Amino acid sequence: MSDTLHPFVAARDFLLAHRTDYDTAVRHFKWPELGSFNWALDYFDVMARGNDAPALWIVGDQGREQRFSFQDLSTRSNRVANHLRQLGVKRGERILLMLGNEVALWDIMLAAFKLGAVLIPATALLTADDLRDRLERGRVSHVIAGSASTGKFDGLADSLGRIAVGEQVAGWASHADALACSDEFVADGPTQASDPLLLYFTSGTTSKPKLVLHSHQSYPVGHLSTLYWIGLQPGDVHLNISSPGWAKHAWSCFFAPWNAGACVFIYDVPRFSAKGLLETLASHRVTSLCAPPTVWRMLVQEDLAAYRSRLSLRELVGAGEPMNPEIIEHIREAWGLDLRDGFGQTETTAQIGNTPGQALKPGSMGRPLPGYRVVLLDGDGNPREEGEVALQLAPRPLGLMTCYEDSPEKTAEVTRGGHYRTGDTAIRDADGYITFVGRADDVFKSSDYRISPFELESALIEHEAVMEVAIVPSPDPVRLAVPKAFLILAPGHAPSAELAAALLAFAREHLAPYKRVRRLEFVSELPKTISGKIRRVELRRIELQRSQEKTRVELEFFEEDFPALRGDTAR
């Protein structure tokens, strides 16, 4: 490895060496100081030279399987970088990338990094209006998309450079032509670690997506904290359930595994199946798994214990939304493994996490990860044991975004007073473990008590009939608002007044009187962002509108509908 690379490798090796020694890792870890640095050239290519270990392993339906070594991907991405250069892609130009989980995605990402271009990952779920917004606000110069998605850009990208992956498309250059290019790549010049690398449009649950700009150090190097949280080691086979186009895909299907020298394993099927995933985990000897709570809720509907002897899993983590404690306990009983929660944002890498070898407190996000100094701030900006999760900016954590590119005002707002403010609230206990309370705009008051939706959701989801739940305030003339649950039922359960009464009684047994759910509604789906986060703001809007119109719906039930639940005078 070169002298330029040494600080990054030293920092990585330090974390690998202290994988289960949390106190030492946090106390002594320092972000590497980098001047000129291009992760794809100065780290990946050097690590990949002559390295035939598996780097990318894609498994699909009907036995479809592809494997690529580190050396394979280094060579392939050199060809793609040369091809992009021939097509006019220049350093600093923006490329909107819309691809599925196919090898071209990894080839193009590495190639763009080598060129010094800036990638804007996008999901194929975007509408024409979404794409127009990204092309305009992102100042896009080139579009790379799967041939099946090129029609989405009709009338939007005619003046831009356009490259199609897959079948040839009229008016689009063909990605397949990269195969004829040289596998030797020479950069135009040095890359500064602070140069722009990735531009993400956040999936905001309450507002228009913001443009989060990351640099050649904030994501490639910043994800050393994510490597530490997951517990990755060289030679691991890591599966992350995440769709391309979102930051979490780059977290755990790109930077964190390859920083560790691990293999990225992709389970690529047109329709997710919990049983199919379990069979794949067992037959392909996957060693670590990261999945959102929705996937874990589907998995626990299966007979997990039956797979225990066939699994090679060592590390299990959940991400995307807080993990409910009963899911953690179910996994522990079935597999003897801890399902470890963590916390981060598109704007950062993993900030907080339950790390390998440490005591796990179900319901807690864990403790601050190496490189992050976390404080909880009250409304006046003072440190408290409960408050908004914030990061100290002295010193500035390397995994923090450069800025919100389209909003200097928003950047200044979230970094005021020497802290980066996440917009999430939490509680810290005497041992330093941090427990999520909710988005600052999701927490509400009922009879002057502050209510955290997550706490109530965690209680209700313990009922066997509940698959998914979202809690919002429902306007009430006496209490200002009362907690209402929107529920998706687990397979084998159907909406009924009897089930509604049972669920309200269950909430009564498991929650303090001022917290308990007093209304519920059975639904077939919940409003979500494109990245899968529940839009509670939309449910709140629906409830407010109904209260103004005095509207009741067929599958909505109130506590007062059931005489046996009356008689409680608690606030």
Rosetta blueprint (number, residue, H / E / L):
1 M L
2 S L
3 D L
4 T L
5 L L
6 H H
7 P H
8 F H
9 V H
10 A H
11 A H
12 R H
13 D H
14 F H
15 L H
16 L H
17 A H
18 H L
19 R L
20 T L
21 D L
22 Y H
23 D H
24 T H
25 A H
26 V H
27 R H
28 H H
29 F L
30 K L
31 W L
32 P L
33 E L
34 L L
35 G L
36 S E
37 F L
38 N L
39 W H
40 A H
41 L H
42 D H
43 Y H
44 F H
45 D H
46 V H
47 M H
48 A H
49 R L
50 G L
51 N L
52 D L
53 A L
54 P E
55 A E
56 L E
57 W E
58 I E
59 V E
60 G E
61 D H
62 Q H
63 G H
64 R L
65 E E
66 Q E
67 R E
68 F E
69 S E
70 F H
71 Q H
72 D H
73 L H
74 S H
75 T H
76 R H
77 S H
78 N H
79 R H
80 V H
81 A H
82 N H
83 H H
84 L H
85 R H
86 Q H
87 L L
88 G L
89 V L
90 K L
91 R L
92 G L
93 E L
94 R E
95 I E
96 L E
97 L E
98 M E
99 L L
100 G L
101 N L
102 E L
103 V H
104 A H
105 L H
106 W H
107 D H
108 I H
109 M H
110 L H
111 A H
112 A H
113 F H
114 K H
115 L H
116 G L
117 A L
118 V E
119 L E
120 I E
121 P E
122 A L
123 T L
124 A L
125 L L
126 L L
127 T L
128 A H
129 D H
130 D H
131 L H
132 R H
133 D H
134 R H
135 L H
136 E H
137 R H
138 G L
139 R L
140 V E
141 S E
142 H E
143 V E
144 I E
145 A E
146 G E
147 S H
148 A H
149 S H
150 T H
151 G H
152 K H
153 F H
154 D L
155 G L
156 L L
157 A L
158 D L
159 S L
160 L L
161 G E
162 R E
163 I E
164 A E
165 V E
166 G L
167 E L
168 Q L
169 V L
170 A L
171 G L
172 W L
173 A E
174 S E
175 H H
176 A H
177 D H
178 A H
179 L H
180 A H
181 C L
182 S L
183 D L
184 E L
185 F L
186 V L
187 A L
188 D L
189 G L
190 P L
191 T L
192 Q E
193 A L
194 S L
195 D L
196 P E
197 L E
198 L E
199 L E
200 Y E
201 F E
202 T L
203 S L
204 G L
205 T L
206 T L
207 S L
208 K L
209 P L
210 K L
211 L E
212 V E
213 L E
214 H E
215 S E
216 H L
217 Q L
218 S L
219 Y L
220 P L
221 V L
222 G L
223 H L
224 L H
225 S H
226 T H
227 L H
228 Y H
229 W H
230 I H
231 G L
232 L L
233 Q L
234 P L
235 G L
236 D L
237 V E
238 H E
239 L E
240 N E
241 I L
242 S L
243 S L
244 P L
245 G L
246 W L
247 A H
248 K H
249 H H
250 A H
251 W H
252 S H
253 C H
254 F H
255 F H
256 A H
257 P H
258 W H
259 N H
260 A H
261 G L
262 A L
263 C E
264 V E
265 F E
266 I E
267 Y E
268 D E
269 V L
270 P L
271 R L
272 F L
273 S L
274 A H
275 K H
276 G H
277 L H
278 L H
279 E H
280 T H
281 L H
282 A H
283 S H
284 H L
285 R L
286 V L
287 T L
288 S E
289 L E
290 C E
291 A E
292 P L
293 P H
294 T H
295 V H
296 W H
297 R H
298 M H
299 L H
300 V L
301 Q L
302 E L
303 D L
304 L H
305 A H
306 A H
307 Y H
308 R H
309 S H
310 R H
311 L L
312 S L
313 L L
314 R L
315 E E
316 L E
317 V E
318 G E
319 A L
320 G L
321 E L
322 P L
323 M L
324 N L
325 P H
326 E H
327 I H
328 I H
329 E H
330 H H
331 I H
332 R H
333 E H
334 A H
335 W H
336 G L
337 L L
338 D L
339 L E
340 R E
341 D E
342 G E
343 F E
344 G E
345 Q L
346 T L
347 E L
348 T L
349 T L
350 A E
351 Q E
352 I E
353 G E
354 N L
355 T L
356 P L
357 G L
358 Q L
359 A L
360 L L
361 K L
362 P L
363 G L
364 S L
365 M L
366 G E
367 R E
368 P E
369 L L
370 P L
371 G L
372 Y L
373 R L
374 V E
375 V E
376 L E
377 L E
378 D L
379 G L
380 D L
381 G L
382 N L
383 P E
384 R E
385 E L
386 E E
387 G E
388 E E
389 V E
390 A E
391 L E
392 Q E
393 L L
394 A L
395 P L
396 R L
397 P L
398 L L
399 G L
400 L L
401 M L
402 T L
403 C E
404 Y E
405 E L
406 D L
407 S L
408 P H
409 E H
410 K H
411 T H
412 A H
413 E H
414 V H
415 T L
416 R H
417 G H
418 G H
419 H E
420 Y E
421 R E
422 T E
423 G E
424 D E
425 T E
426 A E
427 I E
428 R E
429 D L
430 A L
431 D L
432 G L
433 Y L
434 I E
435 T E
436 F E
437 V E
438 G E
439 R E
440 A L
441 D L
442 D L
443 V L
444 F E
445 K E
446 S E
447 S L
448 D L
449 Y E
450 R E
451 I E
452 S L
453 P H
454 F H
455 E H
456 L H
457 E H
458 S H
459 A H
460 L H
461 I L
462 E L
463 H L
464 E L
465 A L
466 V E
467 M E
468 E E
469 V E
470 A E
471 I E
472 V E
473 P E
474 S E
475 P E
476 D E
477 P L
478 V L
479 R L
480 L E
481 A E
482 V E
483 P E
484 K E
485 A E
486 F E
487 L E
488 I E
489 L E
490 A L
491 P L
492 G L
493 H L
494 A L
495 P L
496 S L
497 A H
498 E H
499 L H
500 A H
501 A H
502 A H
503 L H
504 L H
505 A H
506 F H
507 A H
508 R H
509 E H
510 H H
511 L L
512 A L
513 P L
514 Y L
515 K L
516 R L
517 V L
518 R L
519 R E
520 L E
521 E E
522 F E
523 V L
524 S L
525 E L
526 L L
527 P L
528 K E
529 T L
530 I L
531 S L
532 G L
533 K L
534 I E
535 R L
536 R H
537 V H
538 E H
539 L H
540 R H
541 R H
542 I H
543 E H
544 L H
545 Q H
546 R H
547 S H
548 Q H
549 E H
550 K L
551 T L
552 R L
553 V L
554 E L
555 L L
556 E E
557 F E
558 F E
559 E H
560 E H
561 D H
562 F L
563 P H
564 A H
565 L H
566 R L
567 G L
568 D L
569 T L
570 A L
571 R L
